[in-house]
């Protein structure tokens, strides 16, 4: 298998965002008078979009309260706008990997379950000169991952068969997305979740460090 293009997840794959996400959620929870969450907890709460993160982060007695979820979602979005680049950094080796792919002329894209506007802001900040195309976050008119709709949209834009695209991510959601789209699922072991989770959800290969991806790309 020698894919010709690479789709990257964002949080936990290209960028270590977990502290800024945790701090933003805890600031939002505090404004509602609710207890905060640890970084370790948030590693398992994120990955399936903001609405799911919010629902999981709420105290148990509010988890099924739509008004509480809506309020926390808005507060979280506001808090993250001012914290999205405080502690976030690219993972070690990511910049070198992107340089190597650019030298090869490999098309690259980003597909995230982070809200689309936040995805664009973060990518512009951390990767201002990188030729990602397209960059897609969660959009109101498109189902979020693990639905493969956005991944297949990228394949059509590139005019590549899905089997010729590597999808790199760090969660069960990412591996399920790649599998559903018929893409080559690469599990990023430097991210938020475990090797066991990635393998159980369809990873074709596990990458210990970013440069390992180069062995699988045409």
Residue pairs with C-beta under 8 A, 6 or more apart in sequence:
1 163
1 184
1 204
1 216
2 216
2 217
2 218
3 163
3 164
3 165
3 166
3 183
3 184
3 216
3 217
3 218
4 106
4 107
4 160
4 164
4 165
4 217
4 218
5 106
5 107
5 108
5 109
5 158
5 160
5 164
5 165
5 166
6 101
6 106
6 107
6 108
6 109
6 165
6 166
6 167
6 168
6 213
6 217
7 108
7 109
7 110
7 111
7 151
7 154
7 165
7 166
7 167
7 168
7 183
8 14
8 108
8 109
8 110
8 111
8 132
8 168
8 169
9 110
9 111
9 112
9 167
9 168
9 169
9 170
9 171
9 174
9 188
9 191
10 17
10 110
10 111
10 112
10 114
10 119
10 122
10 123
10 137
11 17
11 18
11 21
11 46
11 47
11 112
11 114
11 192
12 18
12 43
12 46
12 47
12 169
12 170
12 171
12 188
12 191
12 192
12 193
13 91
13 168
13 169
13 170
13 174
13 188
13 191
14 90
14 91
14 94
14 110
14 126
14 127
15 88
15 89
15 90
15 91
15 94
15 122
15 126
16 88
16 89
16 90
16 91
17 84
17 88
17 122
18 39
18 42
18 43
18 46
18 192
19 39
19 86
19 87
19 88
20 80
20 83
20 84
20 85
20 86
20 87
20 88
21 42
21 46
21 53
21 80
22 37
22 38
22 39
22 42
23 79
23 83
23 86
23 87
24 76
24 79
24 80
24 83
24 84
25 36
25 37
25 42
25 53
25 57
25 76
25 79
26 36
26 37
27 75
27 79
27 83
28 72
28 75
28 76
28 78
28 79
29 35
29 36
29 37
29 57
29 58
29 72
30 36
31 75
32 68
32 71
32 72
32 75
34 58
34 59
34 62
34 72
35 59
37 45
37 57
42 57
43 192
43 193
44 192
44 193
45 53
45 56
45 57
46 53
46 192
47 53
47 113
47 171
47 172
47 173
47 174
47 192
47 193
48 113
48 144
48 145
48 173
49 113
49 138
49 144
49 145
50 73
50 76
50 77
50 113
50 114
50 115
50 138
51 69
51 73
53 76
54 69
54 72
54 73
54 76
55 63
55 69
56 63
57 72
58 65
58 68
58 69
58 72
62 68
62 69
77 115
77 118
80 118
81 118
81 121
84 118
84 121
84 122
84 125
85 122
85 125
85 126
88 122
88 126
90 126
90 127
91 190
91 191
91 210
92 190
92 209
92 210
93 209
93 210
93 211
94 210
96 210
96 211
97 210
97 211
97 213
97 214
98 108
98 127
98 130
100 211
100 214
101 108
101 214
101 217
102 108
102 130
102 131
104 217
106 217
106 218
107 133
107 158
107 160
108 130
108 131
108 132
108 133
109 132
109 133
109 134
109 135
109 136
109 154
109 158
110 119
110 123
110 132
110 134
110 135
110 136
111 136
111 145
111 150
111 151
111 154
111 167
111 177
112 119
112 136
112 137
112 138
113 137
113 138
113 144
113 145
113 173
114 122
114 137
114 138
115 137
115 138
116 136
116 137
116 138
116 139
117 137
118 137
119 135
119 136
119 137
119 138
120 135
120 137
123 130
123 132
123 135
134 154
134 157
136 150
136 153
136 154
138 144
139 150
142 149
142 150
142 153
143 149
145 151
145 173
145 174
145 176
145 177
146 173
146 174
146 176
146 177
146 180
147 177
147 180
148 177
148 180
148 181
148 182
151 162
151 165
151 167
151 177
151 178
151 180
151 181
151 183
152 162
152 181
154 165
155 161
155 162
155 165
155 181
155 183
158 165
162 181
162 182
162 183
163 182
163 183
163 184
165 181
165 183
165 184
166 183
166 184
166 186
166 213
166 216
166 217
167 174
167 177
167 178
167 181
167 183
167 184
167 185
167 186
168 174
168 186
168 188
168 207
168 213
169 175
169 177
169 178
169 185
169 186
169 187
169 188
169 191
170 187
170 188
170 189
170 190
170 191
170 192
170 193
170 198
171 191
171 192
171 193
171 197
171 198
172 193
172 197
172 198
172 200
172 201
174 185
174 187
175 185
175 187
175 198
175 201
175 202
175 203
176 201
176 202
178 184
178 185
178 186
178 202
178 204
179 185
179 201
179 202
184 204
184 205
184 216
185 202
185 203
185 204
185 205
186 203
186 204
186 205
186 206
186 207
186 213
186 216
187 195
187 198
187 199
187 203
187 205
187 206
187 207
188 207
188 210
189 195
189 198
189 206
189 207
189 208
190 207
190 208
190 209
190 210
195 206
198 206
199 206
205 216
207 213
